[in-house]
């Protein structure tokens, strides 16, 4: 019987005023931090459309400067699925359909009709139109979930990639199920991937 490996999936967060964080999950096998898109020059400013800057169900503009805009506007590019204070590593996980995470820091002059400043926190975002990198198998998004594929990166670490082979690296393993502990994975499991949450162990098979 072949030896089953353990690895972890993880991605680094890059905080700025508003940062597009392509984060991941963690352990049994580690996935190496994937460099987030360089958006350190980007910013976001409260616009007065809601009582909370980028609150749940509100929308952000397209482009590299994220501003709150009406969801019916042609400028709208993504919608807030969840909004939390603090930082992602210490707060609630984003919901599975999340395509990307905006890290929001206080700062910037606010219009008189809006709150004085956006509180530090993060918004879990879903694109209004395709592509949806957070969907299972697409090779992106802030979460590693059932249906995603990974490839080996370095010892004890894996990185998510598109299951259809369209990513920079071909997939090696596909996560077929998530369980509470490793002993509940099928006997055919080739790799354990730490997902976090109530079912923290991903049972992956070689493709």
N, C-alpha and C positions, 0 to 999 in steps of 0.2 A: 504494500500500500504506500503511495507517495506521501511525502511529507507535506503537511499543510502549512502554509506561511501565514504570518501575521503582519499586517501593515496598517498605517494610519494615513488618512487623507486630511490635509490642512492647507490653508492659504493665508498669506499675510494680509493684514489690513493696512492701508496707507492713509492716515488721517490728514486732512487739510480742512479748509473752511467747509467745503463739501467734497467728499471723495467717493469716487466710484470704486467700491471694494469688491473684488472678485475673491471672496473668501471661500473656504471649504470646511469640511468637517475633520474629524480626528480619528485615530487609532483603529483597532488592532493593527492595521498596516497604516503607516504614515504616508500621506501624500505630500510631496514637497511643495513649499510655498511657490505659488505661481505669481510672477510679477504682475501687479495690477496695472491697468492702463494709467499712463502718466497724465493725471488731471490736476496736478498740484497748482496749476495756474487758474483753475476754475473756481468759481464762487457762486453763491446763491444768496438771494436777498428776499426778505419777506415782501409780499406784494399786496397784502390786504384782502385777499380773496377769502380767507378763512380765519377763524379765531386762533388757530394754531398753524404755524408755518408747516406746510406739507403734512397736514393731519390725515388720518385714515380716509380713504376714498377720494382725496384730492389729487390733482395732477401736476406734473412738472413739465417744463418746456423741453424741447429738443435741443440738441447742440451741446456745447461744452460749458455753458453757464446755466445752471439749473435754477429756474425761477418757478414759483407757483403760478399756474395759469388755469383758467376755467377748462374743465375737461372737454367741453364742446368746441374749444378753440382749435384752429388748425395748427397752432403752435404746440399743442399738447403732445407729448411723446410717451409718457409713462404715468401710471397711477400708483398711489400709495396703498399697499395691502395692509401694512401695519406700521405703527410709529412708536418708538420706545426712547426713553431717556437713557443716558449713560453710553456705554460702548458695547458693541456686539459680544465681546468676549465675556462680559459680566451680566448681560441682559438676556431676555427671552430670545429664542431662536426665531428666525423669520419663517413664514409659512412656506410649504413646499413649492408653490408656483412662482416664488420670487426669482426674478431675472438678475437683479443686481441690488446692491445696498448703497445708499447715500449716507455718508458720515457727516453729520451737521454739527458745526461748532458755533458758539455765540460770536457775534461780531457784525460789523457793518451798520451803517445808518439805516434806520427803518422809517418808512413813510409814516406820516402822522396818523393815518387811519389803521395802521397795523400794529402788532405787538412791538414792544421796544426792541426785542432781540429774540432770535430763535434759540430755544434752550438746547444745550448740548444733547445730542442723541443720534439716532439713526433711523432711516426710513427704508422699509422693505418695498422695493419697486417692481412693478410688472409692466413690460412694454405694452402699449396699446395695440401694436401690430407686430407681426413676425419680423425678425426672429425672436424666439423665446429660449435663450440659452439655459434657463432654469428648468425646462422640461426634461423628464428622464431621457437619458441617452444623447442629449445634445452637446455635451462636453463643456458646459459652463454653468454659471449661476453660483450662488453662495453656499449651496448645500449639496452634499453627495447623498443620493437617494437610491431606492430600489429602481433598477432599470438603467442606472448609469454604468459607464464603462471606465476602466482605469488602465494605466500602463505603469510599469515599474520605472521609478525615477532614480532612487539610490537605496541602499540597504535600509529596510524597514519602512520605506516610503513609496507611495504611489501618487500618480497625478491623474485627474479626470481628463478624458478625451472623448471625442464623438464616437458613438458606437458604429456609425456607418463608414468609418475610416476617413472622413473628410478633415480630421484634425491634423496637427503637425506630426503627431505620432499615432501609429495604429493601436487599436485597443487590444489588450491582452486578457483582461478579465471583465466579466459582467456581473454586477450585483443582482442576484436573483431573488433574495429575500432579506428581511431584517428581523432579528430575534433579540430576546432579552439577554441571552448569554450564549457563548460559543458552543456549548454542548447541545443546543437546540438546532444548530445548522444541519443540513443534510449531510449524509456521509460522503457525498461526492464533492463537498466544498474544497476548493483549492486555495482559497485566500480569505482571510477575515479582514474586513475593513471597518474601522470605528466610525460610526455615524452620529453618535450623540442621541439625545432624546430618550423616549421611553423604550425604544428598541435600538439599543446602541451598537449592535453588532451586525454588520452586513456580511452575508454569506455569498461569496463570489466564486464563479467557476471559470476555468480557462476557456477562451474562445478558440 
